[in-house]
Structure formats: structure tokens, C-alpha cells
Amino acid sequence: MTDSHKILILGGVRSGKSRLAERLAMESRMPVTYLATATIGDAEMQARIDLHRANRPAHWHVIEEPLRLATILSQSAAANHCLLVDCLTLWLTNLLLHPGSNILENELAALLAVLPALPGRIILVSNETNMGVTPMGELSRRYCDQAGRLHQLVAQQCQQVILMVAGLPHTLKGDPL
């Protein structure tokens, strides 16, 4: 594996994406920084975040950043270091709901600009939401369109892309697990 290796892990809700990402980060035997993009909006989301926190190794460095992902990646990436981003679709949601008019395009462009040059291992987790019917609401359709676009653009820059289904990894790109 080269000094720079990027992995995109896609899957549905509770498909095992985060568990696989955390396992790969641990198996890297590198120092790990966990970049969490979730925000607490209600009790159910608080419970999800609490579960993720409880499952993470205590020695991992954690950065919570809901919007400025490219900036944090640029500041934190290093050779012989692993960055785990969980998750891109929560980050996308935060950008879609942000009142700033150009923040989505600006932050997406920034991510795509920095991703190729980041050293170390980068593991990106994201929800695959576009395998069903087209949603009825405008915001839901926009979210699905943007998520599909985001996944395609990020997958192009990753050496490995994995789709999780029922806890089972299916390699779409790169070496199988």
C-alpha cells in the first residue's frame, strides 16, 4: 500500500459501514483521528452518537466538525496516520440545511480539491441512499441527487470502494478485503 490510500465505504443504515471502517482503522496500526460530522438534533440522534462514542477506542483522537471537512482533513492528514470520516452524508445534510447560499458547492469543491493530495490512510463512510424510489419532496430529491454526485466524485479519487450489505463487504473498486 502506498503512503496515500483512500477508502470509501458505502451502505445503508445499520449495514455495518462504521464497524468495518473502525476495524480497518485499527488494523492499519497507525494513529487514528476520527472526524465526526453528526450534529445532535434530537434524543434519537444523541443515542446514535453515544453508541458510536462507546464503540470507539478511547485512545483515538476525535474531531467533531459538521461543515468544514476539507479544512480539517488538510490540517490532520499525515503520512503514517489514519483519518476516519463518519459520515459524508451527514456532512452533506449539514451543508444542505445551512443558510449560507454557496456553502454546499464551496465545501464540496474544497473536499474534492484536497482529497487527492492527502497523505496517509483516509477512510470515508457514507450512506448509500439512492437504491430505491425517487423521493417525493424537493429537499429529499436534492439530497439524493447531491449524495449520488458526491459518491461518484469521491469514488473516483479512492483506491478502494466497498459497499456494505447486511454486514457483508462487497468490493466495488480495488483489492478485495
Contacts in CASP RR format, 6 or more apart in sequence:
PFRMAT RR
TARGET T0000
AUTHOR 0000-0000-0000
METHOD contacts of the structure
MODEL  1
MTDSHKILILGGVRSGKSRLAERLAMESRMPVTYLATATIGDAEMQARID
LHRANRPAHWHVIEEPLRLATILSQSAAANHCLLVDCLTLWLTNLLLHPG
SNILENELAALLAVLPALPGRIILVSNETNMGVTPMGELSRRYCDQAGRL
HQLVAQQCQQVILMVAGLPHTLKGDPL
1 121 0 8 1.000
3 79 0 8 1.000
3 80 0 8 1.000
3 119 0 8 1.000
3 120 0 8 1.000
4 118 0 8 1.000
4 119 0 8 1.000
4 120 0 8 1.000
4 121 0 8 1.000
4 122 0 8 1.000
5 120 0 8 1.000
5 121 0 8 1.000
5 122 0 8 1.000
5 159 0 8 1.000
5 160 0 8 1.000
6 115 0 8 1.000
6 118 0 8 1.000
6 121 0 8 1.000
6 122 0 8 1.000
6 123 0 8 1.000
6 124 0 8 1.000
6 157 0 8 1.000
6 158 0 8 1.000
6 159 0 8 1.000
6 160 0 8 1.000
7 21 0 8 1.000
7 24 0 8 1.000
7 121 0 8 1.000
7 122 0 8 1.000
7 123 0 8 1.000
7 124 0 8 1.000
7 158 0 8 1.000
7 159 0 8 1.000
7 160 0 8 1.000
7 161 0 8 1.000
7 162 0 8 1.000
8 124 0 8 1.000
8 126 0 8 1.000
8 151 0 8 1.000
8 154 0 8 1.000
8 155 0 8 1.000
8 158 0 8 1.000
8 160 0 8 1.000
8 161 0 8 1.000
8 162 0 8 1.000
9 17 0 8 1.000
9 20 0 8 1.000
9 21 0 8 1.000
9 123 0 8 1.000
9 124 0 8 1.000
9 125 0 8 1.000
9 126 0 8 1.000
9 161 0 8 1.000
9 162 0 8 1.000
9 164 0 8 1.000
9 169 0 8 1.000
10 17 0 8 1.000
10 126 0 8 1.000
10 127 0 8 1.000
10 128 0 8 1.000
10 151 0 8 1.000
10 161 0 8 1.000
10 162 0 8 1.000
10 163 0 8 1.000
10 164 0 8 1.000
11 17 0 8 1.000
11 126 0 8 1.000
11 127 0 8 1.000
11 128 0 8 1.000
11 163 0 8 1.000
11 164 0 8 1.000
11 165 0 8 1.000
12 127 0 8 1.000
12 128 0 8 1.000
12 129 0 8 1.000
12 164 0 8 1.000
12 165 0 8 1.000
13 127 0 8 1.000
15 164 0 8 1.000
15 165 0 8 1.000
15 166 0 8 1.000
15 167 0 8 1.000
16 164 0 8 1.000
16 167 0 8 1.000
17 86 0 8 1.000
17 87 0 8 1.000
17 125 0 8 1.000
17 126 0 8 1.000
17 127 0 8 1.000
17 164 0 8 1.000
18 52 0 8 1.000
18 55 0 8 1.000
18 86 0 8 1.000
18 87 0 8 1.000
18 125 0 8 1.000
19 55 0 8 1.000
19 167 0 8 1.000
20 162 0 8 1.000
20 164 0 8 1.000
20 167 0 8 1.000
20 169 0 8 1.000
21 84 0 8 1.000
21 86 0 8 1.000
21 123 0 8 1.000
21 125 0 8 1.000
22 55 0 8 1.000
22 56 0 8 1.000
22 84 0 8 1.000
24 123 0 8 1.000
25 32 0 8 1.000
25 34 0 8 1.000
25 60 0 8 1.000
25 82 0 8 1.000
25 84 0 8 1.000
25 121 0 8 1.000
25 123 0 8 1.000
26 32 0 8 1.000
26 57 0 8 1.000
28 82 0 8 1.000
28 121 0 8 1.000
30 80 0 8 1.000
30 81 0 8 1.000
30 82 0 8 1.000
30 120 0 8 1.000
30 121 0 8 1.000
31 61 0 8 1.000
31 80 0 8 1.000
31 81 0 8 1.000
31 82 0 8 1.000
32 57 0 8 1.000
32 60 0 8 1.000
32 61 0 8 1.000
32 81 0 8 1.000
32 82 0 8 1.000
32 83 0 8 1.000
32 84 0 8 1.000
33 60 0 8 1.000
33 61 0 8 1.000
33 62 0 8 1.000
33 63 0 8 1.000
33 76 0 8 1.000
33 81 0 8 1.000
33 82 0 8 1.000
33 83 0 8 1.000
33 84 0 8 1.000
34 56 0 8 1.000
34 60 0 8 1.000
34 61 0 8 1.000
34 62 0 8 1.000
34 63 0 8 1.000
34 84 0 8 1.000
34 86 0 8 1.000
35 63 0 8 1.000
35 64 0 8 1.000
35 65 0 8 1.000
35 69 0 8 1.000
35 72 0 8 1.000
35 73 0 8 1.000
35 76 0 8 1.000
35 83 0 8 1.000
35 84 0 8 1.000
35 85 0 8 1.000
35 86 0 8 1.000
36 49 0 8 1.000
36 52 0 8 1.000
36 62 0 8 1.000
36 63 0 8 1.000
36 64 0 8 1.000
36 65 0 8 1.000
36 86 0 8 1.000
37 64 0 8 1.000
37 65 0 8 1.000
37 66 0 8 1.000
37 69 0 8 1.000
37 85 0 8 1.000
37 86 0 8 1.000
37 87 0 8 1.000
37 88 0 8 1.000
37 90 0 8 1.000
37 91 0 8 1.000
37 94 0 8 1.000
38 45 0 8 1.000
38 48 0 8 1.000
38 49 0 8 1.000
38 52 0 8 1.000
38 64 0 8 1.000
38 66 0 8 1.000
38 86 0 8 1.000
38 87 0 8 1.000
38 90 0 8 1.000
39 45 0 8 1.000
39 66 0 8 1.000
39 90 0 8 1.000
39 94 0 8 1.000
40 46 0 8 1.000
40 49 0 8 1.000
52 86 0 8 1.000
53 62 0 8 1.000
56 62 0 8 1.000
63 72 0 8 1.000
63 76 0 8 1.000
65 71 0 8 1.000
65 72 0 8 1.000
66 90 0 8 1.000
66 91 0 8 1.000
66 94 0 8 1.000
67 91 0 8 1.000
67 94 0 8 1.000
67 95 0 8 1.000
67 98 0 8 1.000
67 103 0 8 1.000
67 107 0 8 1.000
68 107 0 8 1.000
69 85 0 8 1.000
69 91 0 8 1.000
69 107 0 8 1.000
69 110 0 8 1.000
69 111 0 8 1.000
70 107 0 8 1.000
70 110 0 8 1.000
70 111 0 8 1.000
70 113 0 8 1.000
70 114 0 8 1.000
70 115 0 8 1.000
71 110 0 8 1.000
73 83 0 8 1.000
73 85 0 8 1.000
73 111 0 8 1.000
73 114 0 8 1.000
73 115 0 8 1.000
73 118 0 8 1.000
73 122 0 8 1.000
74 114 0 8 1.000
74 118 0 8 1.000
76 83 0 8 1.000
77 83 0 8 1.000
77 118 0 8 1.000
77 119 0 8 1.000
77 120 0 8 1.000
77 122 0 8 1.000
78 119 0 8 1.000
78 120 0 8 1.000
79 119 0 8 1.000
79 120 0 8 1.000
80 120 0 8 1.000
81 119 0 8 1.000
81 120 0 8 1.000
81 121 0 8 1.000
82 120 0 8 1.000
82 121 0 8 1.000
82 122 0 8 1.000
82 123 0 8 1.000
83 118 0 8 1.000
83 120 0 8 1.000
83 121 0 8 1.000
83 122 0 8 1.000
83 123 0 8 1.000
84 123 0 8 1.000
84 125 0 8 1.000
85 91 0 8 1.000
85 122 0 8 1.000
85 123 0 8 1.000
85 124 0 8 1.000
85 125 0 8 1.000
86 125 0 8 1.000
87 124 0 8 1.000
87 125 0 8 1.000
87 126 0 8 1.000
87 127 0 8 1.000
88 124 0 8 1.000
88 125 0 8 1.000
88 126 0 8 1.000
88 150 0 8 1.000
88 151 0 8 1.000
88 154 0 8 1.000
89 126 0 8 1.000
89 127 0 8 1.000
89 129 0 8 1.000
89 147 0 8 1.000
89 150 0 8 1.000
92 104 0 8 1.000
92 143 0 8 1.000
92 146 0 8 1.000
92 147 0 8 1.000
92 150 0 8 1.000
93 143 0 8 1.000
95 103 0 8 1.000
95 104 0 8 1.000
95 107 0 8 1.000
95 108 0 8 1.000
96 104 0 8 1.000
96 139 0 8 1.000
96 142 0 8 1.000
96 143 0 8 1.000
96 146 0 8 1.000
98 104 0 8 1.000
104 146 0 8 1.000
108 150 0 8 1.000
108 153 0 8 1.000
111 154 0 8 1.000
112 153 0 8 1.000
112 154 0 8 1.000
112 157 0 8 1.000
115 122 0 8 1.000
115 154 0 8 1.000
115 157 0 8 1.000
116 157 0 8 1.000
124 154 0 8 1.000
124 158 0 8 1.000
126 147 0 8 1.000
126 150 0 8 1.000
126 151 0 8 1.000
126 154 0 8 1.000
127 147 0 8 1.000
128 151 0 8 1.000
128 163 0 8 1.000
129 143 0 8 1.000
129 144 0 8 1.000
129 147 0 8 1.000
130 144 0 8 1.000
130 147 0 8 1.000
130 148 0 8 1.000
134 141 0 8 1.000
134 144 0 8 1.000
135 141 0 8 1.000
135 143 0 8 1.000
135 144 0 8 1.000
155 161 0 8 1.000
155 172 0 8 1.000
155 173 0 8 1.000
158 173 0 8 1.000
159 173 0 8 1.000
159 174 0 8 1.000
160 171 0 8 1.000
160 173 0 8 1.000
160 174 0 8 1.000
160 175 0 8 1.000
161 171 0 8 1.000
161 172 0 8 1.000
161 173 0 8 1.000
161 174 0 8 1.000
162 169 0 8 1.000
162 170 0 8 1.000
162 171 0 8 1.000
162 172 0 8 1.000
162 177 0 8 1.000
163 169 0 8 1.000
163 170 0 8 1.000
163 172 0 8 1.000
164 170 0 8 1.000
169 177 0 8 1.000
171 177 0 8 1.000
END
